[in-house]
Amino acid sequence: MKDSELLTLNMEYTEKRQKNQRELEKRKKDLYSKFPRLEEIENEINILSIKKARSILMHNLTDSLNTEFENELLKLKKEKEKILKKEKIDEDFFKIKYECEKCKDTGYIKYNNKKTEMCTCLKQKIFNILYNKSNLNNLKTENFQNFDDKKFSNEVNIEKYKINCSPRENINQIKKASINFVENFEKTNTKNLFFTGNTGLGKTYMTNCIANELLKKGKTVLYQTAPVLLENVIDSKFNKYKSDKINDFYNQVLETDLLIIDDLGTECINSMKLSELFTILNTRSLNLNNKMTRTIISTNLSIEKIFSIYEERIGSRIAGFYDIYYFFGDDLRLNKN
């Protein structure tokens, strides 16, 4: 990632924190205009706190003086609570509202052992810049709330689709399974998802719905087409460009919460790519990186084709660790109604 891009992200987080602070000050100003005594109480609390701090620094804070400070502070706090309760104002009103509560809009989480770790919100922004720029660009519109099953036929056509249910009934079952996948993402018995079917039947839309909900939960989502994914993994693993900074794309693929592999079957296959694909699927399915990770594979290939085109071990991993859903019906791109 370019230093200029990282600098831009850091500035974005700084502006976000400043905006949060300004919004808090505005809320307080509006409140104090209605209830002036609340502002007086806050000022009195601040003055007492400063006096106590000064006494500590001057080494003249006696037990009796400390008790006096504490009693006065307690009295003011109780008065404040009484007003807030009477006016039905929540105490959280006075807290800064962060976009990301985990890192307080800093991009980093500091632990008690002084360890600092990049927050998932910043990781996701980096993913979006480096990898997802042209892939996850419809999340604002493609979500479960905007999902319209009326675009799918309600006609059962066993002769055409070889299935005894309508495309509408089928897509609603897939939607239900997708919501269940999101809700049970952390559970060990939740399987990955394998979406198969022709183009224009809603696979990408449903994948975006899932990604949307998981991003709201603070999960990281990495979206790559199979050809680009495997090329980038190989380039990263063998440091093709001899960069001074080790490209950790390979580790990101293994460790991101949700990996979306789109268009599986469109890549040029060779032994190296097959080996890397198996490693990715195996590591993520068995949580070999000591982290709960999930994968969605979207493809035009049936599971039978997967077994015939790819190695047996890849087909077995998908058959064993993925719930398989077949999308069928008429191409939605041809139906604009």
Backbone hydrogen bonds, N-H to C=O, Kabsch-Sander energy under -0.5 kcal/mol:
donor,donor_aa,acceptor,acceptor_aa,energy
6,L,2,K,-2.0
7,L,3,D,-2.6
8,T,4,S,-2.0
9,L,5,E,-2.0
10,N,6,L,-2.4
11,M,7,L,-2.3
12,E,8,T,-2.0
13,Y,9,L,-2.1
14,T,10,N,-2.1
15,E,11,M,-2.6
16,K,12,E,-1.8
17,R,13,Y,-2.2
18,Q,14,T,-2.2
19,K,15,E,-2.3
20,N,16,K,-2.2
21,Q,17,R,-2.2
22,R,18,Q,-2.3
23,E,19,K,-2.4
24,L,20,N,-1.9
25,E,21,Q,-2.4
26,K,22,R,-2.2
27,R,23,E,-2.2
28,K,24,L,-2.5
29,K,25,E,-2.4
30,D,26,K,-2.5
31,L,27,R,-2.1
32,Y,28,K,-3.0
33,S,29,K,-1.6
34,K,30,D,-0.8
34,K,31,L,-0.8
35,F,31,L,-2.4
38,L,35,F,-1.5
39,E,35,F,-0.7
40,E,36,P,-2.0
41,I,37,R,-2.5
42,E,38,L,-2.1
43,N,39,E,-2.4
44,E,40,E,-2.5
45,I,41,I,-2.5
46,N,42,E,-2.4
47,I,43,N,-2.3
48,L,44,E,-2.4
49,S,45,I,-2.4
50,I,46,N,-2.1
51,K,47,I,-2.4
52,K,48,L,-2.4
53,A,49,S,-2.3
54,R,50,I,-2.6
55,S,51,K,-2.1
56,I,52,K,-2.0
57,L,53,A,-2.2
58,M,54,R,-2.2
59,H,56,I,-1.0
60,N,55,S,-2.3
61,L,55,S,-0.5
62,T,60,N,-1.2
66,N,62,T,-2.7
67,T,63,D,-2.3
68,E,64,S,-1.9
69,F,65,L,-2.4
70,E,66,N,-2.7
71,N,67,T,-2.6
72,E,68,E,-2.1
73,L,69,F,-2.6
74,L,70,E,-2.5
75,K,71,N,-2.1
76,L,72,E,-2.1
77,K,73,L,-2.5
78,K,74,L,-2.2
79,E,75,K,-1.8
80,K,76,L,-2.3
81,E,77,K,-2.6
82,K,78,K,-2.2
83,I,79,E,-2.0
84,L,80,K,-2.6
85,K,81,E,-2.6
86,K,82,K,-2.3
87,E,83,I,-2.4
88,K,85,K,-0.8
89,I,84,L,-3.1
90,D,88,K,-0.5
93,F,90,D,-1.8
94,F,91,E,-1.6
95,K,92,D,-1.9
98,Y,96,I,-0.7
101,E,99,E,-0.5
104,K,100,C,-1.1
105,D,100,C,-1.1
106,T,103,C,-0.7
109,I,117,E,-3.3
111,Y,115,K,-2.9
114,K,111,Y,-2.0
117,E,109,I,-2.5
119,C,107,G,-2.6
123,K,119,C,-2.2
124,Q,120,T,-2.5
125,K,121,C,-1.6
126,I,122,L,-2.2
127,F,123,K,-2.7
128,N,124,Q,-2.7
129,I,125,K,-1.8
130,L,126,I,-2.8
131,Y,127,F,-3.4
132,N,127,F,-2.2
133,K,128,N,-0.5
135,N,132,N,-1.4
136,L,132,N,-1.7
137,N,135,N,-1.3
141,T,138,N,-0.9
142,E,138,N,-3.0
143,N,141,T,-1.2
146,N,143,N,-0.7
147,F,143,N,-0.6
147,F,144,F,-0.6
149,D,147,F,-0.6
151,K,148,D,-1.3
152,F,149,D,-1.7
157,N,155,E,-0.6
161,Y,157,N,-2.9
162,K,158,I,-2.2
165,C,163,I,-1.2
168,R,153,S,-2.3
170,N,166,S,-2.5
171,I,167,P,-2.5
172,N,168,R,-1.9
173,Q,169,E,-1.6
174,I,170,N,-2.0
175,K,171,I,-2.4
176,K,172,N,-2.2
177,A,173,Q,-2.1
178,S,174,I,-2.4
179,I,175,K,-2.5
180,N,176,K,-2.1
181,F,177,A,-2.0
182,V,178,S,-1.9
183,E,179,I,-2.6
184,N,180,N,-2.0
185,F,182,V,-1.3
187,K,184,N,-1.3
190,T,187,K,-1.6
192,N,321,F,-2.4
193,L,295,T,-2.1
194,F,323,D,-2.6
195,F,193,L,-0.5
195,F,297,I,-3.3
196,T,194,F,-0.6
196,T,325,Y,-2.6
197,G,299,T,-1.3
198,N,327,F,-0.5
201,L,198,N,-0.6
206,M,202,G,-2.5
207,T,203,K,-2.2
208,N,204,T,-2.5
209,C,205,Y,-2.1
210,I,206,M,-1.9
211,A,207,T,-2.6
212,N,208,N,-2.7
213,E,209,C,-1.9
214,L,210,I,-2.2
215,L,211,A,-2.4
216,K,212,N,-1.5
217,K,213,E,-1.0
218,G,215,L,-1.5
219,K,214,L,-2.6
222,L,258,L,-2.7
223,Y,221,V,-0.5
224,Q,260,I,-2.6
226,A,262,D,-3.2
229,L,225,T,-3.0
230,L,226,A,-2.4
231,E,227,P,-1.8
232,N,228,V,-2.8
233,V,229,L,-2.5
234,I,230,L,-2.0
235,D,231,E,-2.5
236,S,232,N,-2.7
237,K,233,V,-3.0
238,F,234,I,-2.0
239,N,236,S,-1.1
240,K,235,D,-2.5
242,K,239,N,-2.2
246,I,244,D,-0.6
248,D,246,I,-0.6
252,Q,248,D,-2.1
253,V,249,F,-2.4
254,L,250,Y,-1.7
255,E,251,N,-2.0
256,T,252,Q,-2.4
258,L,220,T,-2.3
259,L,294,R,-2.2
260,I,222,L,-3.0
260,I,258,L,-0.5
261,I,259,L,-0.6
261,I,296,I,-3.1
262,D,224,Q,-2.4
262,D,260,I,-0.7
264,L,298,S,-1.8
266,T,263,D,-1.9
269,I,267,E,-0.6
274,L,270,N,-2.4
275,S,271,S,-2.1
276,E,272,M,-2.3
277,L,273,K,-2.7
278,F,274,L,-2.3
279,T,275,S,-2.1
280,I,276,E,-2.4
281,L,277,L,-2.5
282,N,278,F,-3.1
283,T,279,T,-2.7
284,R,280,I,-2.2
285,S,281,L,-2.3
286,L,282,N,-2.2
288,L,283,T,-2.2
289,N,283,T,-0.5
290,N,287,N,-1.6
293,T,291,K,-0.7
294,R,257,D,-3.0
296,I,259,L,-2.6
297,I,193,L,-2.6
298,S,261,I,-2.7
299,T,195,F,-2.4
300,N,264,L,-0.5
306,I,302,S,-2.0
307,F,303,I,-1.7
308,S,304,E,-1.5
309,I,305,K,-2.6
310,Y,306,I,-2.6
314,I,311,E,-0.6
315,G,311,E,-2.0
316,S,312,E,-2.6
317,R,313,R,-1.7
318,I,314,I,-2.1
319,A,315,G,-2.7
320,G,316,S,-2.2
321,F,317,R,-2.3
322,Y,318,I,-1.3
323,D,192,N,-3.1
324,I,322,Y,-0.5
325,Y,194,F,-2.9
327,F,196,T,-3.4
327,F,325,Y,-0.6
332,L,200,G,-3.7
334,L,331,D,-1.4
335,N,332,L,-0.8
336,K,334,L,-0.7
